[in-house]
Amino acid sequence: MVLLGYMVIVAMFVGAFAQFYIPEKGFSYLVSFGGRLPHPRIDALKNLDYYVEADSDGYDAQYYVQIAMAPSLRDPQLKAAVDSLPYRARRILISWVSYVMGLGQPAAILNAYVLQNAISWLLLAGVLLWWFPPVSWNNWLRWTGVLFSFGMCFSLRNSLVDGPSLLLIAAGIMLLEKGKPWWSAVVLALGGLGKETNLLGAAGLLRKEDVVSPRRWPALILRGLLVALPLALWLVYIQRTVGPMADAGVRNFDWPFMGFARKWIRVWMEFKNITIWSRAVFIEGAFWSFLMMVAVSTQFIFLMLRPTGKLAWWRVGIAFAVLLIVLGDAVWEGYPGAASRVLLPMQLAFNVLVPSGRKWLPVLLLGNLTLVNAPVALQPPPDDSFRLAGAENLIVSPEGGRLRVLFSPAWYGSEHLGDSYWSWSRGSSTVTILNPHAFALEADWDFELSALRKREVTISGSESHELWRGEIQNGPTNIKLSRIVLQPGQNSFAFDTDAAASRIDGDSRLFSFCLKNWIITLRPASCAGAVVIGPFELLGTPESPRIMVNFSRGWYDAERYENIYWRWSKGPAEVVITNRNDTPIKGNFSFSLNAISKRTASLLRGDGTSLWEGEVSSRHSEEADLRDVVLSPGDTRFIFQSNLPASGADNDTRLLDLIMKNLVIEVAP
């Protein structure tokens, strides 16, 4: 049963990680790219499709992943793209590993970077079995307490270096306990390149028998130099390549216990005020800070009061306990704060060293309270503020990827409750729809607008073409917009309002209007009675098309009602398809055909070759589906005709023969 419990934890992790996958964007949500980031991004990222949190400044990994694109640090764009390149570049190990795993290709590097925390988690789960084998539920608690601590979960959620760092420290101590101090030193040296505080793990190498024996001092000193040398050489390289470090990181440290005490005071003051408490638990996360502070305080006190210098993990734990004493506000601030991940080695040392037995169980539980925080750190990506409907081959293009809907920074992130989803805007804003196809799409919009107080909103498309204008208020206004054309590439839509934003009690945000339950239904856009679809390489661009359809003679103008479009013929009628490509291509034709009265209709090539024939009437239509029709470079002519002359119809002065509806031409190589 205990082994099953271990397997359940691994399965829970795999399931939690899988939920971060987003079609077309992979696991890039875990990098936490911020839409409000003031720094430009390097060119290697510009052609990649990754998740951006529009209403966010982002987090540290958005800098480290750019370093991974050019880990030699010689790309001149890095200085502008990274907030403090000399500071960030010290933690180079994961960036170099990502570059090697990705074979220098930007898309693969991004994927490799994101996956390293998940791989490290699984490897750490295996390494921890050295201390916590699946023989008791007490071991299960210690093992799970590390793997699902808030620090580990937060490192995974934001693709940080702390999770992989803990793996390297744990692996180094395991090798030491197996009697391989030199291999331990090598692994700990690699850890120093992952994060400079990992060098504290080298405290584990200070075995009593080595310290008290002068004969062993040379080997001890050499192992110490081995641990420190790679980071020292790398720091010299950074100094010569990108220049000296400025003041980045100075707030990470403070006078002894000052940052720790201020954190406790902030948490306690919020707990004293019931209004803040109610908000802290559910919104701001002060409750999670309280759990973290109890956990690290318990770990710190235990290590201080139970010195066992002969044990490697106590030596590592006490080194990080000393680090806790001098941590500054930058590490403690926030909910719950970076300390939970910075001090992960102290938690692992604590879990290894706490004695077994019932009387120690309360201590063990207090030191692992951040287990409760794990669901907060592993919340899945928010649902989109829209839903796409239509054929899958319209939503996703094999060449251009998925159709994307991008909200400008004036929009807050997506929110949802039950089946409803929405986004608030802080004022006039835009939405950009990226059509990945080489052909135009049509979209029907179905959504609701609301506001905290009465205001007017105008929605306009390209060239300020007004799509909708109306007054909204505190209640849903249902809006339906039809046949909005989405040209290939970017299509921007402005949502403008005439009034200032408002606030509501208990929320610091400004609210202007709310876009709710937006459904975008897609279909190909018809032009002059036909739809032409296919890849970019064959269709060309709207400015320079390579495939053109011309209803050359014998046709009346195109007509349309809702989603049905058609042309009447006057008698024998000709369609000319021009192929401007250098080679023949194939076309698949689909359409339905009726007639003014019962008659036999046929479709011929310009040379008289019959392609299709059927009996149609005003009440009976024939569905045609012609496959692999060869379209040679230049003009290919097609003739639609029937065996009877055109005739009149009630309430129509025209002479009518055949009616062709919903013609779709799909071209392929």
C-alpha positions as CSV (number, residue, x, y, z in Angstrom):
1,M,0.0,0.0,0.0
2,V,2.8,2.4,0.8
3,L,4.4,1.8,-2.6
4,L,1.0,2.6,-4.2
5,G,1.0,5.9,-2.3
6,Y,4.3,6.8,-3.8
7,M,3.0,5.9,-7.3
8,V,-0.1,8.0,-6.7
9,I,2.1,11.1,-5.9
10,V,4.1,10.6,-9.2
11,A,0.8,10.2,-11.1
12,M,-0.6,13.4,-9.5
13,F,2.6,15.2,-10.6
14,V,2.4,14.0,-14.2
15,G,-1.3,15.0,-14.3
16,A,-0.6,18.4,-12.8
17,F,2.2,19.1,-15.2
18,A,0.2,17.9,-18.2
19,Q,-2.5,20.5,-17.5
20,F,0.0,23.3,-18.3
21,Y,0.1,22.2,-22.0
22,I,-1.5,24.6,-24.4
23,P,-2.0,23.7,-28.1
24,E,0.5,25.4,-30.4
25,K,2.2,27.0,-27.3
26,G,3.4,23.8,-25.6
27,F,4.4,24.3,-22.0
28,S,5.5,27.9,-22.5
29,Y,2.9,29.1,-19.9
30,L,5.4,27.9,-17.3
31,V,8.0,30.5,-18.4
32,S,5.7,33.4,-17.3
33,F,6.4,35.8,-20.1
34,G,4.9,39.2,-19.1
35,G,2.9,41.4,-21.5
36,R,4.0,44.5,-19.6
37,L,7.7,43.7,-19.8
38,P,9.6,47.0,-20.5
39,H,12.5,45.2,-22.1
40,P,12.6,44.1,-25.8
41,R,13.0,40.4,-26.5
42,I,15.8,39.0,-28.6
43,D,15.1,38.1,-32.2
44,A,15.3,34.3,-31.5
45,L,12.0,34.5,-29.6
46,K,10.1,36.8,-32.0
47,N,9.1,34.0,-34.4
48,L,8.1,31.6,-31.7
49,D,4.5,31.1,-30.5
50,Y,4.6,31.2,-26.7
51,Y,2.1,32.1,-24.0
52,V,2.2,35.7,-22.7
53,E,0.4,36.9,-19.6
54,A,-0.9,40.1,-20.9
55,D,-1.6,41.8,-17.5
56,S,1.7,40.8,-15.9
57,D,5.3,41.9,-15.7
58,G,6.3,38.2,-16.0
59,Y,8.9,36.4,-13.9
60,D,12.6,35.5,-13.8
61,A,12.5,32.6,-16.3
62,Q,11.6,35.0,-19.2
63,Y,15.2,36.3,-18.8
64,Y,16.9,33.0,-18.3
65,V,15.3,31.4,-21.4
66,Q,16.6,34.3,-23.5
67,I,20.1,33.7,-22.1
68,A,19.6,30.0,-23.1
69,M,19.2,31.2,-26.7
70,A,22.7,32.6,-26.6
71,P,24.5,31.2,-23.5
72,S,27.9,32.5,-24.7
73,L,26.5,35.9,-23.7
74,R,27.9,37.4,-26.9
75,D,24.6,38.3,-28.5
76,P,24.4,42.1,-28.2
77,Q,20.6,42.0,-27.9
78,L,20.9,40.3,-24.5
79,K,22.0,43.4,-22.6
80,A,18.7,45.2,-23.6
81,A,16.5,42.1,-23.2
82,V,17.7,41.0,-19.7
83,D,17.1,43.2,-16.8
84,S,20.5,42.6,-15.3
85,L,22.6,40.4,-17.5
86,P,25.7,40.1,-15.3
87,Y,23.4,39.0,-12.4
88,R,21.2,36.6,-14.3
89,A,24.1,35.1,-16.2
90,R,25.7,33.7,-13.1
91,R,23.0,31.0,-13.1
92,I,24.1,29.6,-16.4
93,L,23.8,25.8,-16.0
94,I,20.2,25.4,-17.0
95,S,20.6,27.8,-19.9
96,W,23.6,25.8,-21.3
97,V,21.8,22.5,-20.8
98,S,18.7,23.9,-22.7
99,Y,20.9,25.1,-25.5
100,V,22.5,21.6,-25.9
101,M,19.2,19.7,-25.6
102,G,17.7,22.0,-28.2
103,L,20.6,21.7,-30.6
104,G,20.8,25.5,-30.8
105,Q,17.3,25.8,-32.3
106,P,15.2,28.4,-30.6
107,A,11.9,26.5,-30.5
108,A,13.6,23.3,-29.2
109,I,15.6,25.4,-26.6
110,L,12.4,26.9,-25.3
111,N,10.8,23.5,-24.9
112,A,14.0,22.0,-23.3
113,Y,14.2,24.9,-20.8
114,V,10.6,24.4,-19.7
115,L,10.9,20.6,-19.4
116,Q,14.0,20.7,-17.1
117,N,12.0,21.4,-13.9
118,A,9.7,18.4,-14.7
119,I,12.6,16.2,-15.5
120,S,14.4,17.3,-12.3
121,W,11.3,16.6,-10.2
122,L,11.1,13.0,-11.5
123,L,14.9,12.5,-11.0
124,L,14.7,14.0,-7.5
125,A,11.8,11.7,-6.7
126,G,14.1,8.8,-7.5
127,V,17.1,10.2,-5.6
128,L,15.1,10.8,-2.5
129,L,14.3,7.1,-2.2
130,W,17.9,6.8,-0.9
131,W,16.6,8.4,2.4
132,F,12.9,7.8,2.1
133,P,12.4,4.2,0.7
134,P,8.7,3.2,0.3
135,V,8.6,1.2,3.5
136,S,6.4,3.4,5.8
137,W,3.8,6.2,5.6
138,N,6.2,8.3,7.7
139,N,8.8,8.1,4.8
140,W,6.0,8.8,2.4
141,L,5.2,12.1,4.2
142,R,8.8,13.2,4.2
143,W,9.3,12.3,0.5
144,T,6.0,14.0,-0.5
145,G,6.7,17.0,1.8
146,V,9.8,17.8,-0.3
147,L,8.4,17.0,-3.7
148,F,5.1,18.9,-3.2
149,S,6.5,21.7,-1.1
150,F,5.5,25.2,-2.2
151,G,9.1,25.9,-3.1
152,M,9.3,22.9,-5.5
153,C,5.9,23.6,-7.0
154,F,6.7,27.3,-7.5
155,S,10.0,26.4,-9.2
156,L,8.0,24.2,-11.6
157,R,5.3,26.7,-12.1
158,N,7.7,29.5,-13.1
159,S,10.6,27.4,-14.6
160,L,13.1,28.5,-12.0
161,V,16.5,27.1,-11.1
162,D,15.6,26.1,-7.5
163,G,14.1,22.6,-8.3
164,P,17.1,21.5,-10.5
165,S,19.4,23.0,-7.8
166,L,17.9,20.8,-5.1
167,L,18.4,17.8,-7.3
168,L,22.1,18.5,-7.7
169,I,22.6,19.1,-4.0
170,A,20.7,15.9,-3.1
171,A,22.7,13.9,-5.7
172,G,25.9,15.3,-4.3
173,I,25.1,14.4,-0.7
174,M,24.0,10.9,-1.8
175,L,27.3,10.3,-3.5
176,L,29.1,11.5,-0.4
177,E,27.1,9.1,1.8
178,K,28.1,6.3,-0.7
179,G,31.7,7.1,0.0
180,K,32.4,9.0,-3.2
181,P,33.5,12.5,-2.0
182,W,35.3,13.4,-5.3
183,W,32.2,12.7,-7.4
184,S,30.2,14.5,-4.8
185,A,32.4,17.5,-5.3
186,V,32.0,17.4,-9.1
187,V,28.2,17.4,-8.8
188,L,28.2,20.2,-6.2
189,A,30.5,22.2,-8.5
190,L,27.9,21.8,-11.3
191,G,25.3,23.0,-8.8
192,G,27.2,26.2,-8.2
193,L,26.8,27.0,-11.9
194,G,23.0,26.5,-11.5
195,K,22.7,28.9,-8.6
196,E,25.5,30.5,-6.5
197,T,23.9,29.7,-3.1
198,N,24.1,26.0,-4.1
199,L,27.8,26.2,-3.0
200,L,26.5,26.1,0.5
201,G,25.8,22.4,-0.2
202,A,29.6,21.9,-0.1
203,A,29.2,22.1,3.7
204,G,28.3,18.5,3.5
205,L,31.9,17.7,2.4
206,L,33.2,18.9,5.8
207,R,33.2,15.5,7.4
208,K,34.5,15.3,10.9
209,E,37.2,12.7,10.1
210,D,38.6,15.0,7.3
211,V,38.5,18.2,9.5
212,V,40.3,16.7,12.5
213,S,43.0,14.9,10.5
214,P,45.7,17.3,9.1
215,R,46.7,14.6,6.6
216,R,43.3,14.9,5.0
217,W,43.3,18.7,4.7
218,P,45.0,18.8,1.3
219,A,42.2,16.5,-0.2
220,L,39.6,18.6,1.6
221,I,41.0,21.8,0.3
222,L,41.2,20.4,-3.2
223,R,37.6,19.3,-3.1
224,G,36.6,22.7,-1.9
225,L,38.5,24.4,-4.8
226,L,36.9,21.9,-7.2
227,V,33.5,23.0,-6.0
228,A,34.2,26.7,-6.2
229,L,36.4,26.9,-9.3
230,P,33.8,26.5,-12.1
231,L,31.7,29.3,-10.8
232,A,34.8,31.5,-10.1
233,L,36.0,31.0,-13.7
234,W,32.5,31.7,-15.1
235,L,32.3,34.9,-13.1
236,V,35.6,36.1,-14.6
237,Y,34.1,35.3,-18.1
238,I,31.0,37.3,-17.3
239,Q,33.1,40.2,-16.1
240,R,35.1,40.2,-19.4
241,T,32.2,39.5,-21.7
242,V,29.3,41.7,-20.4
243,G,30.9,43.9,-17.8
244,P,30.5,44.2,-14.0
245,M,27.4,43.5,-12.1
246,A,25.6,46.6,-10.9
247,D,23.3,46.6,-7.8
248,A,21.1,43.7,-8.8
249,G,20.5,41.3,-5.9
250,V,21.5,43.7,-3.1
251,R,18.1,43.5,-1.5
252,N,18.5,39.8,-1.2
253,F,20.5,40.2,2.0
254,D,20.1,42.2,5.2
255,W,21.4,42.4,8.7
256,P,20.8,39.2,10.7
257,F,17.1,38.4,11.2
258,M,15.9,41.8,10.0
259,G,14.2,40.5,6.9
260,F,12.8,37.5,8.7
261,A,11.4,39.6,11.5
262,R,9.8,42.1,9.2
263,K,8.1,39.2,7.3
264,W,6.7,37.9,10.5
265,I,5.4,41.3,11.5
266,R,3.7,41.8,8.2
267,V,2.0,38.4,8.3
268,W,0.9,39.0,12.0
269,M,-0.5,42.5,11.3
270,E,-2.6,41.2,8.5
271,F,-4.0,38.4,10.7
272,K,-5.0,40.9,13.4
273,N,-7.4,42.7,11.1
274,I,-10.4,40.5,10.2
275,T,-11.1,42.4,7.0
276,I,-7.6,41.9,5.7
277,W,-7.6,38.3,7.0
278,S,-10.7,37.4,5.0
279,R,-9.1,38.9,1.9
280,A,-5.7,37.4,2.7
281,V,-6.9,33.8,2.7
282,F,-8.7,33.9,-0.5
283,I,-7.2,36.7,-2.6
284,E,-3.8,38.1,-1.5
285,G,-2.4,34.9,0.0
286,A,-1.2,36.0,3.4
287,F,-2.5,32.7,4.7
288,W,0.1,31.0,2.5
289,S,2.8,33.2,3.9
290,F,1.8,32.2,7.4
291,L,2.1,28.5,6.6
292,M,5.5,29.1,4.9
293,M,6.8,31.1,7.9
294,V,5.7,28.4,10.4
295,A,7.4,25.8,8.2
296,V,10.7,27.5,7.8
297,S,10.7,28.6,11.4
298,T,10.2,25.0,12.6
299,Q,13.0,23.8,10.3
300,F,15.3,26.5,11.5
301,I,14.7,25.9,15.2
302,F,15.0,22.2,14.9
303,L,18.4,22.4,13.1
304,M,19.7,24.9,15.7
305,L,18.6,22.9,18.7
306,R,19.7,19.5,17.5
307,P,23.2,19.8,16.2
308,T,24.5,16.6,14.7
309,G,27.7,17.7,12.9
310,K,28.7,14.2,11.9
311,L,25.7,14.0,9.5
312,A,26.1,15.6,6.1
313,W,22.5,16.7,5.9
314,W,22.8,18.6,9.2
315,R,25.9,20.4,7.8
316,V,24.0,21.4,4.7
317,G,20.9,22.3,6.6
318,I,22.7,24.5,9.1
319,A,24.5,26.3,6.2
320,F,21.1,27.2,4.7
321,A,19.8,28.1,8.2
322,V,22.5,30.7,8.4
323,L,21.5,31.9,5.0
324,L,17.9,32.4,6.4
325,I,19.3,34.7,9.0
326,V,20.7,37.2,6.5
327,L,18.0,37.0,3.8
328,G,16.6,40.4,2.8
329,D,13.2,41.8,1.9
330,A,13.4,40.8,-1.8
331,V,13.4,37.1,-0.7
332,W,10.7,37.5,2.0
333,E,8.2,39.8,0.3
334,G,5.2,38.6,-1.6
335,Y,2.8,35.7,-1.0
336,P,4.3,33.5,0.3
337,G,7.7,34.7,-0.9
338,A,10.8,33.4,-2.6
339,A,12.2,32.0,0.7
340,S,10.2,28.8,0.4
341,R,12.2,27.9,-2.7
342,V,15.6,29.5,-1.7
343,L,15.6,27.4,1.5
344,L,14.5,24.1,-0.1
345,P,17.8,22.3,0.9
346,M,17.0,23.2,4.5
347,Q,13.6,21.6,4.2
348,L,15.1,18.4,2.8
349,A,17.7,18.3,5.6
350,F,15.0,18.8,8.1
351,N,12.9,15.9,6.6
352,V,16.0,13.6,6.7
353,L,17.0,14.5,10.2
354,V,13.7,14.6,12.2
355,P,13.6,11.3,14.2
356,S,10.9,8.8,13.5
357,G,8.1,8.1,16.0
358,R,4.8,9.5,17.0
359,K,6.1,12.2,19.3
360,W,8.0,13.8,16.4
361,L,5.1,13.7,14.0
362,P,3.7,17.1,15.0
363,V,7.2,18.6,14.3
364,L,7.4,16.9,11.0
365,L,4.0,18.2,10.0
366,L,4.8,21.7,11.0
367,G,7.9,21.7,8.9
368,N,6.0,20.5,5.9
369,L,3.0,22.8,6.1
370,T,3.6,24.2,2.7
371,L,2.2,21.0,1.3
372,V,-1.1,22.8,1.8
373,N,0.1,25.5,-0.6
374,A,0.8,23.1,-3.6
375,P,-2.6,23.5,-5.2
376,V,-2.2,27.3,-5.3
377,A,1.2,27.0,-7.0
378,L,0.0,24.4,-9.5
379,Q,-3.2,26.1,-10.7
380,P,-3.7,25.4,-14.5
381,P,-3.6,28.2,-17.1
382,P,-6.7,30.4,-17.0
383,D,-9.3,29.6,-19.6
384,D,-9.2,31.9,-22.7
385,S,-11.6,34.8,-22.8
386,F,-13.1,33.4,-26.0
387,R,-14.2,30.2,-27.6
388,L,-13.6,29.2,-31.2
389,A,-16.2,27.3,-33.2
390,G,-16.0,25.9,-36.7
391,A,-14.1,23.3,-38.6
392,E,-10.8,22.3,-37.1
393,N,-9.0,22.9,-40.3
394,L,-10.1,26.6,-40.1
395,I,-9.0,26.9,-36.5
396,V,-5.6,25.4,-37.2
397,S,-3.4,25.8,-40.3
398,P,-0.7,23.2,-41.0
399,E,1.6,26.1,-42.0
400,G,0.6,29.1,-39.8
401,G,-0.5,27.2,-36.7
402,R,-3.5,28.0,-34.6
403,L,-5.8,31.1,-35.0
404,R,-4.8,33.4,-32.2
405,V,-6.8,36.1,-30.3
406,L,-4.5,38.6,-28.6
407,F,-5.7,41.1,-26.0
408,S,-3.9,44.4,-25.5
409,P,-2.4,45.3,-22.1
410,A,-5.5,47.3,-21.3
411,W,-7.3,44.0,-20.7
412,Y,-7.0,42.1,-17.4
413,G,-6.5,38.3,-17.5
414,S,-9.2,35.9,-18.1
415,E,-11.6,34.9,-15.3
416,H,-14.2,32.2,-15.1
417,L,-16.9,30.8,-12.9
418,G,-18.7,27.6,-13.9
419,D,-19.3,27.7,-17.7
420,S,-19.0,31.5,-17.9
421,Y,-15.7,33.3,-18.8
422,W,-14.9,36.9,-19.2
423,S,-12.2,39.7,-19.2
424,W,-12.4,43.2,-17.8
425,S,-10.9,46.1,-19.6
426,R,-9.5,49.1,-17.7
427,G,-10.4,51.4,-20.6
428,S,-10.4,51.7,-24.4
429,S,-8.6,48.7,-25.7
430,T,-7.9,46.4,-28.7
431,V,-8.2,42.8,-29.6
432,T,-6.1,41.4,-32.5
433,I,-7.1,38.2,-34.3
434,L,-4.3,36.5,-36.2
435,N,-5.6,34.5,-39.2
436,P,-3.0,31.8,-39.9
437,H,-4.3,30.9,-43.3
438,A,-3.4,32.2,-46.8
439,F,-7.1,33.0,-47.4
440,A,-9.7,35.2,-45.7
441,L,-12.1,33.9,-43.0
442,E,-15.5,35.1,-41.9
443,A,-16.4,35.2,-38.3
444,D,-19.7,35.5,-36.4
445,W,-19.3,37.0,-32.9
446,D,-21.7,36.2,-30.1
447,F,-20.9,37.8,-26.8
448,E,-22.1,40.0,-23.9
449,L,-20.9,43.4,-22.7
450,S,-21.5,44.9,-19.3
451,A,-20.1,47.7,-17.1
452,L,-20.3,48.9,-13.5
453,R,-22.1,52.0,-14.6
454,K,-23.8,53.3,-17.8
455,R,-21.4,54.0,-20.6
456,E,-21.2,53.9,-24.4
457,V,-18.9,51.4,-26.2
458,T,-18.0,51.4,-29.9
459,I,-16.5,48.4,-31.6
460,S,-14.6,49.1,-34.9
461,G,-12.5,47.1,-37.3
462,S,-9.9,48.0,-39.9
463,E,-9.8,51.6,-41.1
464,S,-12.1,52.5,-38.2
465,H,-15.0,50.8,-39.8
466,E,-17.7,50.8,-37.1
467,L,-19.1,47.3,-36.3
468,W,-21.3,48.2,-33.3
469,R,-22.1,51.1,-31.1
470,G,-24.4,51.0,-28.1
471,E,-25.0,51.9,-24.4
472,I,-24.2,49.3,-21.8
473,Q,-24.7,49.2,-18.0
474,N,-24.6,46.9,-15.0
475,G,-26.2,44.0,-16.7
476,P,-25.5,41.9,-19.8
477,T,-26.1,43.4,-23.2
478,N,-26.2,40.5,-25.7
479,I,-24.5,41.3,-29.0
480,K,-24.3,39.3,-32.3
481,L,-22.1,40.5,-35.1
482,S,-22.0,38.6,-38.4
483,R,-19.7,38.1,-41.4
484,I,-16.7,39.9,-39.9
485,V,-13.9,39.4,-42.5
486,L,-10.5,38.2,-41.1
487,Q,-7.8,38.8,-43.7
488,P,-4.7,36.6,-43.6
489,G,-2.4,37.9,-40.8
490,Q,-3.3,40.5,-38.2
491,N,-6.9,41.9,-37.8
492,S,-7.2,44.5,-35.1
493,F,-10.5,45.5,-33.5
494,A,-10.9,48.5,-31.2
495,F,-13.2,48.6,-28.2
496,D,-13.6,52.3,-27.3
497,T,-15.5,53.8,-24.4
498,D,-16.5,57.4,-23.6
499,A,-16.3,57.2,-19.8
500,A,-13.6,56.8,-17.1
501,A,-13.0,53.5,-15.4
502,S,-14.5,52.7,-11.9
503,R,-13.4,50.8,-8.8
504,I,-15.2,48.3,-6.6
505,D,-14.7,47.7,-2.9
506,G,-12.0,45.1,-2.1
507,D,-10.4,45.2,-5.5
508,S,-7.6,47.6,-6.4
509,R,-8.2,47.3,-10.2
510,L,-9.9,49.9,-12.5
511,F,-12.9,48.5,-14.3
512,S,-14.3,49.9,-17.5
513,F,-16.3,47.2,-19.3
514,C,-16.5,43.4,-19.3
515,L,-16.4,41.1,-22.4
516,K,-18.1,37.9,-21.5
517,N,-18.8,34.5,-23.1
518,W,-17.3,35.5,-26.5
519,I,-17.9,32.8,-29.1
520,I,-16.1,33.2,-32.5
521,T,-17.6,31.0,-35.3
522,L,-15.4,30.6,-38.3
523,R,-15.9,29.8,-42.0
524,P,-14.1,30.6,-45.2
525,A,-14.9,34.0,-46.6
526,S,-16.5,34.0,-50.0
527,C,-15.5,36.5,-52.7
528,A,-17.7,37.2,-55.7
529,G,-19.5,33.8,-55.3
530,A,-16.5,31.5,-54.5
531,V,-14.3,30.4,-51.7
532,V,-10.6,29.5,-52.5
533,I,-8.6,27.8,-49.8
534,G,-5.1,26.3,-49.8
535,P,-1.5,26.8,-48.6
536,F,0.4,30.0,-48.7
537,E,2.9,28.7,-51.2
538,L,0.1,28.3,-53.8
539,L,-2.4,31.0,-52.9
540,G,0.2,33.8,-52.5
541,T,-0.9,37.0,-50.6
542,P,-4.0,39.2,-50.9
543,E,-1.8,41.8,-52.5
544,S,-0.3,39.4,-55.0
545,P,-2.6,36.4,-55.4
546,R,-1.4,33.3,-57.4
547,I,-4.9,31.8,-57.8
548,M,-7.7,33.9,-59.1
549,V,-11.3,32.9,-60.0
550,N,-13.1,35.0,-62.6
551,F,-16.8,34.5,-63.5
552,S,-16.1,35.7,-67.0
553,R,-19.3,35.5,-69.0
554,G,-22.8,34.3,-68.7
555,W,-23.3,35.0,-65.0
556,Y,-25.3,37.5,-63.0
557,D,-23.7,39.2,-59.9
558,A,-23.1,37.2,-56.8
559,E,-25.8,37.1,-54.2
560,R,-26.0,36.0,-50.6
561,Y,-28.3,35.3,-47.7
562,E,-26.7,34.6,-44.3
563,N,-24.1,31.8,-44.9
564,I,-25.4,30.8,-48.4
565,Y,-23.9,32.5,-51.4
566,W,-24.7,31.9,-55.1
567,R,-24.7,33.0,-58.7
568,W,-27.3,32.5,-61.4
569,S,-26.3,31.8,-65.0
570,K,-28.0,33.4,-68.0
571,G,-27.3,30.3,-70.1
572,P,-23.9,28.7,-70.9
573,A,-21.5,30.4,-68.5
574,E,-17.8,30.3,-68.1
575,V,-15.5,30.3,-65.0
576,V,-11.8,31.0,-65.6
577,I,-9.3,29.9,-62.9
578,T,-5.9,31.6,-63.3
579,N,-2.9,29.7,-61.9
580,R,0.1,32.0,-61.6
581,N,2.4,29.3,-60.1
582,D,5.1,27.9,-62.3
583,T,3.8,24.3,-62.0
584,P,0.5,22.6,-62.4
585,I,-1.6,22.2,-59.2
586,K,-4.7,20.2,-58.3
587,G,-8.0,21.6,-57.3
588,N,-10.9,20.0,-55.4
589,F,-14.3,21.6,-56.4
590,S,-17.4,21.3,-54.3
591,F,-20.7,23.1,-54.9
592,S,-24.5,22.5,-55.2
593,L,-26.4,23.1,-58.4
594,N,-30.1,23.8,-59.0
595,A,-32.0,25.1,-62.0
596,I,-34.9,27.3,-62.9
597,S,-36.8,24.2,-64.0
598,K,-36.1,20.5,-64.5
599,R,-33.1,20.1,-66.9
600,T,-29.8,18.3,-67.3
601,A,-26.8,20.3,-66.2
602,S,-23.2,19.6,-67.2
603,L,-19.7,21.0,-66.4
604,L,-17.1,20.9,-69.2
605,R,-13.5,21.9,-69.5
606,G,-12.7,24.6,-72.1
607,D,-11.6,21.8,-74.5
608,G,-15.0,20.1,-74.2
609,T,-14.0,17.3,-71.8
610,S,-16.9,16.4,-69.5
611,L,-16.2,16.7,-65.8
612,W,-19.7,16.3,-64.3
613,E,-23.4,15.8,-65.3
614,G,-26.6,15.6,-63.4
615,E,-30.4,16.3,-63.4
616,V,-31.5,19.4,-61.5
617,S,-34.6,21.5,-61.0
618,S,-35.8,24.3,-58.7
619,R,-36.6,21.7,-56.0
620,H,-33.9,19.2,-56.6
621,S,-30.2,20.0,-56.3
622,E,-27.1,18.0,-57.0
623,E,-24.1,18.1,-54.8
624,A,-20.9,18.0,-56.9
625,D,-17.5,17.0,-55.4
626,L,-14.7,16.9,-58.1
627,R,-11.3,15.8,-56.9
628,D,-7.8,16.4,-58.3
629,V,-8.8,18.6,-61.2
630,V,-5.5,19.7,-62.8
631,L,-5.0,23.4,-63.1
632,S,-2.1,24.1,-65.4
633,P,-0.1,27.4,-65.2
634,G,-2.2,30.2,-66.9
635,D,-5.9,30.1,-67.5
636,T,-8.1,27.0,-67.1
637,R,-11.7,27.5,-68.5
638,F,-14.8,25.7,-67.2
639,I,-18.2,25.9,-68.8
640,F,-21.5,25.3,-67.0
641,Q,-24.5,24.6,-69.3
642,S,-27.8,22.9,-69.5
643,N,-29.9,21.2,-72.2
644,L,-32.6,23.9,-72.1
645,P,-32.6,27.6,-72.7
646,A,-32.9,30.1,-69.8
647,S,-36.4,31.1,-68.7
648,G,-38.2,33.6,-66.5
649,A,-39.3,33.2,-63.0
650,D,-42.0,34.8,-60.9
651,N,-41.0,38.2,-59.3
652,D,-37.7,38.2,-61.3
653,T,-37.3,39.9,-64.6
654,R,-34.1,38.0,-65.5
655,L,-33.8,35.0,-67.7
656,L,-32.3,32.2,-65.5
657,D,-30.7,28.9,-66.2
658,L,-28.5,27.3,-63.4
659,I,-27.8,28.4,-59.9
660,M,-24.5,27.4,-58.4
661,K,-24.3,27.7,-54.5
662,N,-21.4,27.6,-52.1
663,L,-18.6,27.0,-54.5
664,V,-15.4,26.0,-52.7
665,I,-12.1,25.4,-54.5
666,E,-9.3,23.8,-52.5
667,V,-5.9,23.9,-54.2
668,A,-3.0,21.6,-53.4
669,P,0.4,20.7,-55.0
